[in-house]
Amino acid sequence: MDKTLKKRAVISAAAGVVLIAAGITVMNIKKPVQRFNETFFAMDCPCEITVYAGDDLTKDIKDRINGLDHLLSAYDEESDINRLNAAESGERVSISRDSSEVLRKSLGLYEKYGGCNILIGAVTKLWDISGEPKVPSDEEIETALATFKADEPKNILNIADDGKSAKLLNSAQADLGCIAKGYALDKVKEILDEQKPQAAIASFGSSIYCCGKKPDGSPFKIGIRDPFMPDGICAQIETDGCFLSTSGGYERFFSADGVTYCHIFDEATGRPTRSTLQSVTVIADSGAESDFLSTRIFVGGEEELERWLSDDEISVIAIDDRGRLHCSENIKESVSITNSEFTFAD
């Protein structure tokens, strides 16, 4: 994973109101809506921010994301997460409010849904799929598994009541890969909620937030990547605004001795997930939840899919290894297939 906005002036352009002396005249002044765009690399992915507003908000959003990246990155030695991982077992480490919040959210989502333990870091470092990947021995995997399987995550990761420090026990390691991008999108939403642009789109690769109304009044159209040929699109969804995240084995992987290993891990085995699902897209009420659940459902595979398709609180689009789209009923009418090699599941 490889960071606020206050302009003070005598005249409040954000409110679009100017008061002329002694209340003689009240004029509404609105800046014309323009399209502002910013692309950069953060959160270990290409990021793109597009805002339709009278003022350019993209720099403030970019600064906020870069700041989060510095705190949460697995590739920044000075990040809160890396300092926490590098500390001696049981040693308390000072952390930021954002780091405390995302760690607490991770624990809460795990307690609610299971399946994505952020304390799996010893396992992900062992395989190092995003760096110099290797297939570790069974003994190495068992040692890594022992760091977090001995107890519930909430008992291994201790966050101070004031949120200013945390400690890890049992030599466990944190890995925020299943939530960091989604959490960052939640922080983008906070800026946009305050500034109220006409519309905005924030894309962090596999996680997207859309808000407002497009200038032409049409819905947002979000493409679902073809998991078999990731440069292409196999379907699209039309929506007025949402948090959307996709997880798939095609995103990062490596091959060894004729076997392909993806970057999403099964906490039960300490090995890359062997899911019959090729990708899972989740629309939820928050970025953190959509990010977490897309990974959680992917790991669970087709065997658990019906549980998620019938959950009224989220919307799911899952693609299996036969190119069939399994869609929640509450979203199916908004999904269209754009590649004839794919079909809707019965």
N, C-alpha and C positions, 0 to 999 in steps of 0.2 A: 504494500500500500504506500505506495509511494505517492491555503493553508488556508464600529458597528456602525452603524451608519447614523451619523447625526450631523445635520447641517443646520446651523443656526443663522437666522437672518431676521431683519426687522419685518420683512414681508414674508408671510407664510405661503410659499408657492405650492407646497404639498396640499394645503387645504384649498388652494385655488381662489383665495379671497383676499382682496385688498380694500382696506378701509381708508377713505380720504378724509382729511381733517374735519373735525366737528361733526362727523357723520353725514356730511353733505351728500356723498355719493358712495354706493357700494357696487363694486364691479367684480364679476367673476372672470378670473384669468386662468386659462388652462393652456399648458404647453401641449403642442401637438404630440400625439403618440408616435414614437419612433421605434424601430427595431434595433436593439443593442445586442451584440453577440461577443462572447469571449470563449476562447478555447485554451486549455492548459493541461498539464499533467499533474495529477495528485491522486491520493487514495489508490496508488498503484494502478492507475488506468487513465486513459484520455478522458478529460471532462469538457463538457460544453454547456454554457449557460446562454440562454436566449431570453431577453426580456422585452416586452412591448409596453413602453411607458413614456412619460414625458421627460424623465431623467434616467441617466445610465446608472443602474444598480449593480452591474456585473462586477465592478471592481470590489465592492463591499462583499459580495458573495464569494468571489475568488479568494479574498483575504481571509474570510471566515473558514473556508474549506482548507486552505493551506495551513491555517493555524491548527485545525483539527488533525490534519495529516501529521504535523509535527508532534502532536501529543499521542496519537494512536498508532502510528506506523510501525510495522514490524521490521522496517529497513532503516530506521533512524535510531542510532544507538542512544541518543539522548531523549527519545520519546518516553512518556510515562510508562507505557506498556513494556518497553525494553528494559527500563530501569527496574521495574517491578520484577520482571523475569530474571534479571541478573543478580538481584539481591539474594542473600542467604535465606534459606528456608526459615520463615517466621520473622524475618526482618521487616520492620514497617518502613514504607517508602512514601514520601510526600507525592501527592497527585493533584491534578487540577479538578475543578468542578465538572468539566466535560468528561474527563476520564472516569470519575466517580459515577457520573450519571449513566454512561454507556455500560460500565461494568454491572451496575445494579439492574439496568434494563435486561442485560444478557442473562443474569441469574433469574430474574422474574419470568422471562420468556421460556427459559429451560424448565423452570418449576411448573409452568403452565402446559407446555407442549412436549418437553423432552427432546431427545434426538440430536441436539447440537450443543455439545458441551464446550464452552470457550476455553476450558482448562486442558484441552487436548493438545496444547502447544508442543509438548515434548515429542508427541507423535509426528506432528507436521514438520517440526525441525529435523527429525530423524530421516524422513523421506526427502525433504528439501526439494519438492517438486518445482518450486519457482526459482530455484537456484541451481544447484548441482545435484540432480536427482539420482537416487540409488535405491535398490531393493535391500532393505535391512534384513538381518537375520531374525529368526523367531525369538531368540533370546533378547535381542535389542528391542523388539516390539513389546515383549512382555514387560521389560523394565520400564519402558515409556508408559505403557498402560497403567502400571502400578502407581504412577504419580497422581492419577486422578480417579481411579476406580475404587479406591479404598473407602470413599465417603461421598456424600452429596456435595456438589460444587459450593453451596452456600457455607459449608463447614470447612472448605479448603481455601476459599478466597474470603478474606475478612476485610470489610471496608469500614473505616471508622464512622461513628454516628454523624460526625460533622462533615464527612465526605472529603476530608483533606489528606487522608493517607489510607494505605491498604497494605496487606501482606498476604503472601502465598505460603501455604504449608505443604509439607510432603514433597518438596522439590517440584511442585506443579508449575506449569508454564501456561500463560494466557495467549490465546490467538483469537483476534476479533474479526477474522475473515468472514464470518457469517452474519455480521451486524454493522460493521463500521460504515460502509457506504450508505446503508439505509439510515443510520443515525445522522450522518452528515446531511442527508436530504431533509431530515426533520429540522435541522438547524437552518437550512436554506428557507424552509417554509416559515420559520419565525421571522426572518428578515422580510420576506414577501408579504406576510400578514400585516406587518407594521407599515410597509410602504405602499401596499395595495396597487400594484401595476395592473394594467388591463389583462395581461396574460404573461406567463413565464413557463419555460421548460428548463429543467436542470437534468442533465444526463451524465451519469457516471458509469458508462459502459453498460453493465448488466442491471443497473438500478436507475430509475427515472422518476421525476416528480413533475407533473403538469398542473398548472392552476390558472384560474380565470377563464376568460373567453377570447378565442383568437379574433383578430381584427375583422375577419370576414364572416364571423359567426359560425364557421364550420367546427366540427368536433376535432379534437386531437386524434391523429392516427399514429399508432405505435406499432412498429413491425416486430414480429416474433421471429427470431433468427432460426434458420434451417439448421438443426443440430448435426445433420449429416454433411452439409456443405455450408459452414458458418459464414461464408461471405455473402450468402443469399438469405432471402426472407421467405418463409413458408406460409405465414398468416399475418393478419393485422387485426388490431382491436381499435374501435372508435370509442372515445370517452371524452367527457367534458373536463375531467381533471381527476388525478389519482396519484397514488404511490404504486409503482410497479417494479418488481424485481424478478430476474430470471436466474436460475442456476442450472448448469449442465456440465456433463463430463467433457464436452468438447472445448471448454474455455481454456483449461490448462491441463496438460497431460504429458506423459513421456512413455516410451516403449522400451522394454528390456526382454530379451529372449522370446520375442514374439508376443509378449503380453503388453497391453496398453493399460496404464494406471492413471486415473484422473486425480484432480487436486482436492476432491471432496472425500472426507474420511468417515468411516463407520467407527463410532466410538466403542462399539462392542468388540471389534476385532483389531483395531489399530491399523487397519489397512484401507486403501482406497475403496470407496463404495463400488459394489458390483450391481448397479441398479438396472432393471430393464427399462426404466424411464430414461429418455435421452435429454429431456429438459423439463423444467417446471417453472411456470410463471405465476406469480401471486400478486393480486391487487388487494391491499389492505388499508386500514385507516392511518397507519404510520409507516414511515420508511423503515424503521427498525424492525417492525413486525413483518413487513413484506420481504425484507432481506432474509431475516431469520427463517421464516416459514418456507420460502422457496428452497432453501438448503434442507430444511427438516423434511419436507415432503419428498424431495429427490432421494434422500437417504432411505426413507421408508419404502420406496418403490411401489409398484402396482398393487402389492398385497394390502397396503394401507390406504390406497388412493380414494376409495369410496368414502372413507371417513371425512376427507378434506373436501371432496366435491359436494358433500351434503352440508357443509358448514356455512350457515347463512352470513357469518361475520366476515368472510373473505371470498374472493373469486379466484379460481384456479384454472389454468390451462396447462395440461401435462401432455407431453408427446412421448409415445412409447417407441419401442425399437422396430415397430412395423409402420411407423409414420402416421399413426392415428392420434388425433387430438381428442383428449378427454377434457370436457369443459363443464364448469359449474353451470347449472341452469340459469342462475342469476346474471350470467355474462354471455351466454351462448349466442344470443341474437346480435351482439355487438362484435362478434368474431367472424372474420371471413378468411377463407383459405385462398392464398395467392399462388400456390404451387400445386399443380394437378396430381403430383405424386403423393400428396397427403390427403387424408380423409378424416371426417369426424367419426369417432368411435360410436358404436350403437348404444 
